[in-house]
Amino acid sequence: MEIQNKAMLITYADSLGKNLKDVHQVLKEDIGDAIGGVHLLPFFPSTGDRGFAPADYTRVDAAFGDWKDVEALGEEYYLMFDFMINHISRESVMYQDFKKNHDDSKYKDFFIRWEKFWAKAGENRPTQADVDLIYKRKDKAPTQEITFDDGTTENLWNTFGEEQIDIDVNSAIAKEFIKTTLEDMVKHGANLIRLDAFAYAVKKVDTNDFFVEPEIWDTLNAVREILTPLKAEILPEIHEHYSIPKKINDHGYFTYDFALPMTTLYTLYSGKTNQLAKWLKMSSMKQFTTLDTHDGIGVVDARDILTDDEIDYASEQLYKVGANVKKTYSSASYNNLDIYQINSTYYSALGNDDAAYLLSRVFQVFAPGIPQIYYVGLLAGENDIALLESTKEGRNINRHYYTREEVKSEVKRPVVANLLKLLSWRNESPAFDLAGSITVDTPTDTTIVVTRQDENGQNKAVLTADAANKTFEIVENGQTVMSSDDLTQN
């Protein structure tokens, strides 16, 4: 199935029920036509980071089901899988074979061997300045020691968690692995491949080892050359200043709109629509929009869309207005890897306020691109403090495990029922043609009018909203589709 211009659900395999069969049943019985695509977060055997330390891409984790379950979903929804191009688990065949056989291993060049990497740069490298230059996720050099079965040791490049060992994407053995893995994913139904952490994949002396140009384009183009004949697309994942996703977009790739979440929060906290209007006018149609994901709410992504003062204001308001949102939940004490993300569900970030939340989703629907909605957001979920405290993992505040019974109850809530209605309408409306147009006006400081029109100008959808009062009306071709009054009538 090709990518469709319909909302995509983001979910773990065991978050809407216990497994992939449950996810499929939930979609058919409880969600209906509000969802056209599914981003299945990593469902392979993994040794950490909720699936993002994959040990074996050839199998589905038996706890979730098997390839038949994945393929069954692919018969009804377009699918996205994750490929962690930067790293793989210590339990992978590659790592274990290298550990056992050292330089006699066929995988001796699969990983980035720290000492050998720097030896090519000259004597006495790396210096402290070299290490300081690296764009790091840790407060030390990104290394991990490996002890081989022959008793010798050396260091491997290790950007993220202890289980996630970095791959040398330029080695022949890694290129072969990348090709066979991507081809296998498409064979099992992937229409879109999310390249996780790809900006870290290229390492080069005398750079910060993050989004290294021009080499990063060689890596992306190599992946595209594999997938294009298979009619599959790439979605590179990067949390950074909006200018970097724009570069990626200019090269013809889909991108994420990670600036929208914080910009929308600022709009609803302040009641001012000017910055949202500015961003909507700048945004590309070839993107997937988000308000929430399995990670936190990104802050750095909105820089220069919002001023520094506006970002500070929105961040502080999030802690003030948000329900059960505390700064400590986004700190190292709760294993937060990124100081530029805030851990909260989007519903709780808006104070569990139905009117504000539904308006946030209306803004997302009218934004250029295809909406992605995280499973907790689809059910307007509140912060899961019990899960967070039991695991001491900050991001788990937004990773509630729903039972089938909970889902059936949640979809009856007016805010969820109206969200599903909104998404179902958006999926079928021709006004949201990606080849069409968008116009944005701000009649007053607190109001915004967004008009979406198809390429031929025959269908038009108009949103008129007041961010201060949290009111809106949607009109399509002269007929009212939905308004904020709908919430009070349920």
N, C-alpha and C positions, 0 to 999 in steps of 0.2 A: 504493500500500500504506500502511495506517495504521501508526502507531507501535505496536510490539509490546513486551510485557514480556519481552524477551529481550536478552541481552548484546550490546553494540554494540562493534565493532572501530573503533579510530581508526588511520588509516593515510594516508600519502602515496600518490600514484598510482604512484610508482616505487620503493617501499621493499620490496615483496614481489614480486620480479621487476622487470621493466623498465617495465611500463605497466599500464593498467587491465585489459587482457585477462589479464595474468599474475595480477593481484590476484584476479580472478574465478576463475581456475583453481586458485589456491592455496586459496581458500575452499572450493571444491567438492571438490578432491582431497585436501587435507591437513588442513583445519580441520573440515569437516563441520558438524554441527548445534550446535557450541559457540558459534556466532555467528549472531545473527538480524538484526542491523543493521550498517550501515557508516557511519562518519563519514569522508567523503573530505576530507582536508585540501586546501586550495586547489589546484585543478587547472586554473585559468585562466592565460592568458598573464600573466606577472608580471615585474617588474624588480627584485625583491629579497625578502629575508626569507622565503625558501623558500615563495613563493606568496602571502604576506600583503601584497604591494604589487601588487594586481591592475591590469592595464592594460585588460582587456577581458573583461567577464562574459559576452559573447555567444558565446564560443568556448571549447572545450577546448584546452589546450596540445597542439599536434600531436605532441609527444614522448610524450604519455601516451595518445593515442587520439582519439576523437571522442565526440559526444553519444550515438551508438548504443551505445558501450561503457558509458557511464554508465547509460543507460536499461536496458541488459541486466542490470546489477547490481540496479537498482531493481525488476526483475520478481521477484527472489528475496529481497531484503533491504530493510528500510526504510532510508532514506538521510537523512543530514544533510550539508548544504553550509554553507560559511562565507560570510557577507556582512560585509565590512569597512565597517560603517556610518560609521565615523569618518574614513576616508581612502581615497585612490585614488592610483594611480601617476602620476608626472610624464610617463609615456609615453601616458597615456590621451588619448582624443579631447578630453575636456573641458579638460585642462591645455594641450595643444598648441594648441587653438583659441583659448584665452584668451591664451596667450603671443603668438600671431600677431596677433590682432585687438584685444587689450586691451579698452577699454570698448565697442568695437563687437561684441564676441563675445557670442553667446547664453549663454555660460557665465560672464559677468562677475560673477555673483552666486553661482556654484557653490562657490567657495572662500571661506574666511574671510580677508578682507583686513585684515591686522593694523592698519595705520594708520587705516583707516576704522572698524574695530571700536572703537578707543579714542577716535577723534574724537567719537563719539556720547556718550562719557562725560564730555566736557568738555576744557578746555584742559590742556596739559601732562600728558596721560595717555598711556602708563602711567607711573606712578612706579615707583621701585625696589620700594616696598611692594606695588604691584600685581603685579609680576613674581614677587616672593617668595611671594605668596599662592597662585600657580598650582601645582597638583599636577603636577609635572613629571617626565619621564623623562630629562631632561638637566640639566646643571649651568649652563644658560643659558636665556634666554627661548626659548620654543618657536616659533621663526620660521625661515623660509628665504627668501632673496631670490630674486625672479623678475625677469629682464631681458626686457622685451618686445621684439618685433621693431622697434618704433618707437624703441628706445634708452632708454626710461624704465625705472625700477625701482621696486619696492615690496616689501613683505614679506607672506608668507602664513603662516598658522598651520600649524605642523609639529610635532606631538607626538612622533612616533616617528622612523623612519629617514629618510634623505635622499630616498628615493624615495616616501615615504608622506605626501602632502599632504592636510591636513584639509579635510573637506567642511562647508559650511554647511547642516546638515540642515533648517534652517527656511526656506531659500529655495525658491521655487516650482520652479525648475529642478532642484534636488536632490530635491525630493519626487517629481517626475515620474520621475527616474532611479531612485529607490528603488523606486517602485511597479512600473515596467516590469521591473526586474531581478529583484525577488522573484517576480513572476508568471511570468517566464521560467524561474526555478529550479524552481518547482513543476511547470511544464509538462514539464521534463526529469527529474522523478522525486523531487525533494526533498520529504520528509515533515516535515522539521524544519530550521529555519534557525538556525544558531549566529550570534548577533550579536557579532562580535568587537569588543573595545575599545569597546563601546557607552557605557560610563560616562564616556568622554572626549568624547562627541559633542556635548554641549550646553555652549556657552560663554556666560558671563554675567558682566558687570562686578560687581566686589565679591564674587565667590565664588572658590573654589579650582578651578573649572572641571572638577570631577570629581563625577559622580553628583549633578548640580544638581537639587534638588527645588524646586518640583513639576514643572518643565519636562521632566525626564527621563521622567516618566510620560506626558507628552503624546507624546514620541517613541516610546516603547514601545507605547502604545496605537494610534498611527497605523500602526505596523508590524503589530500584531495585526489591525487592521481590514482590512488588505490580505490577510492570510493566512487569517483565519478562514473566509471564504466558500470558500476553496480547500482547506479541511480540512488545513491545515499548521500546525505549532506553532513557537514561538520558544524558543530556549534562550539567554538572555542570559549572556554570559561576563564574569565579574568576579572578580579576585583581591583580596579584601579581608576585613575582619573579618566573621565569620559573620552578624552582625546585618543586613548589607546584603543578602546573598542571601535571608535570611529575609523581609525586606520585599518583595523581588521575588516570593517564593513566596506571600506573603500576598495579592498582587495577582493570583494565579491562574496565574502562569507557572511552567514548569519551571525548575529551577536546577541548578547543579553543586554537588556536595559536595567542595569543595576542602580542607575541614578534615580529612577522613579520612586522607589520606596521612601527614601528620606525626603525627597522633594514633596511627595504627597503628604507625608507626616507634617512637614513644615506648613504646608498649605492649610491643613485642617487644624493644626494648633494655633496658627496665627490668624486664620481667616483671610489671608491675603493670597490672591491668585496670580500675581505677576510672574513669579518664578516658575510656577507650573506651566503657565502659558508659554513662557520663553523656551522651556525644555521641550514641550510638545511640538513647537515649531521647528526645533532643531533635530528632532528624532527621525531615525530612518524607518521605513516600512519593513526592511529586511531584518527584523529583530524579533526576539521573544521578550515580552514584558514580564516583569515580576513585581510583586510586593513582598513576597515571603518565599524562603527556600529552606532547605534542611540546615543551613548555616544561620548566622545572625543577620541582623539588619545592617547593611553596609553603610558606613559613614563617608569614607574617602571617595566613594563613587560619585557623590554629589558635589564634590569640591569644584568651585567656579561655576556651577549651576546655581548653588547657594553661596553666599558670602561666608567667610569664616564665622562671622557673628551669627548669621542665620543657622549655620550648622550647629554652633554651640547652643543656640537657643532651642533648636529642635531636639538636640540630645538631652538637654536639661529638662525640657518639657516631657520628653519620653519617660524620664524617671519620676517626674512629678505627676503627670496625668495617667501614665500607664498603670495598669492594675498588677500589683505584685512584681514590679520591675525594680531591681536593685542593682546598683553599680557593681557590687561584689560578684553578681552572677556572670558578669562579663570580664572577670579578672582572672589572674593566674591561679587563684585559690580554687576556682572551678574549672581548671584546665582549659581556659580560653586561649586559643592559639593566635588570635588576631585582635589586637587592641582597637582596631578600627571597625569592629562589628559589635552590635549590642544584641544580647540574647533576650528575645521575647517573641511571643506570637504577635502577629500584626493586630489581631482583634484586641488583645490585652494592651498593646502599645497605644491603642485609641481608647483606653479606659473601659473596654468591654461595652462600648456604646454602639448600639445597633445602627443608628442613623449615620454616624460618622463612618462606621465600617462599610456600610453599603455604598456610601458615596465614594469611599476610597476605591472600591471595586468598579464603580461606574467610571471613574477617572481612568482606571487601568484599561477597561474595555474600549474606551474612546481613544486611547493612546495609539500611535502608529505601531504596527506589528501584530504578533499573535500572542494572546495572553497565556501565561503559565500560572497555574495556581497550586500551591502546596496543599497537601491533603488536610492539614490542620486548618489552613485558611479556608478551604472549601467548606468546612464544617464550623467556621467561626469559633475556633477552639481557644480556650483560655490557657494561660500559663500553667504548665503541669509542675507545680512546686514539689509534689511528692516524688516524682521521677527524678527531678533535678537533685533533690537532697539525698535520695537513696543512692545516686550514682556519683554525685559531686562532679558532674559533667554539665557545664553551663549550657551547652547547646541542647541538652535534653529537655529544657524548659519548653521547647517547641517541637518535641518528638513523642507526643502522646501515643500510646498504643490503644486504638479503638477496637472494641469488640463489635461483632455484627449487630448486637442488640443496641449498643451505644449509637452506632451509625443510624439505625432505623429511628431512634429517638431524636437525634440531632437534626436530621433533615426535615423534621416537622416544625422546628423553630422558625418563626417568621423571617428572621434575617437570613437564614440558610435557604429557605424555600424561595425567597425573592432573589437571592444570589444565583441559585440554580436557574430560575426563570430568566434572569438577565443574561447568563451565559448561553442558555439555549437559544434565546433570540439573537444574540451576537453571532453565534455559529451559523445561522441561516440567513442573516441579513446581507444582501448584496452591497449595501452601502459601505461595508468594511473591506471592500476589494483592495488588496495590497498594491494594485496598480493604480488605485484611485488617489483621491486628494484629501487633505485635511486643512481646515482653516480654523484659527483660534482668535477670539476677541475677548477683551476684558472691559465690559461697559462701565464697571466700577471697580474699586479696589478689592471688593470681596466676591465679585461675580465673574463667571467665565462662560463663554459660549463656544462649544466645539462642534464643528460640522464635518462629518465624514461623508464622502460622496464616491460612487463608483467611477470607473474610468470613462464611461460613456455619459456620465452626468444624468442618468435616468433614475437613480435611487439616492436618497439623501436621509441621513440620520443626524438629528441635532440635539445636543445636550445643552441645557441651560441650568446652571448650578450656582448656588450661593454657599461659599465655603464657610462663612461665619455662622449661618443659620443651619447648615447641613441639610439644605433642601435642594431638590433637583427635579427636572422633568425631561423625559426623553421622548422625542417626536420623530417618527419615521414616515416620510412621504405624507405629511399632514395629519397622521394619526398618533395619538398618545400611546406609547408603549408601556411606560412605567413612570412613576413619580415617587417622591419621598412620602406622599400620602399613603402609599401602599403598605408601608410598615405599620402605620397607625390603624389601618383597616383590618389587619389580621388578628 
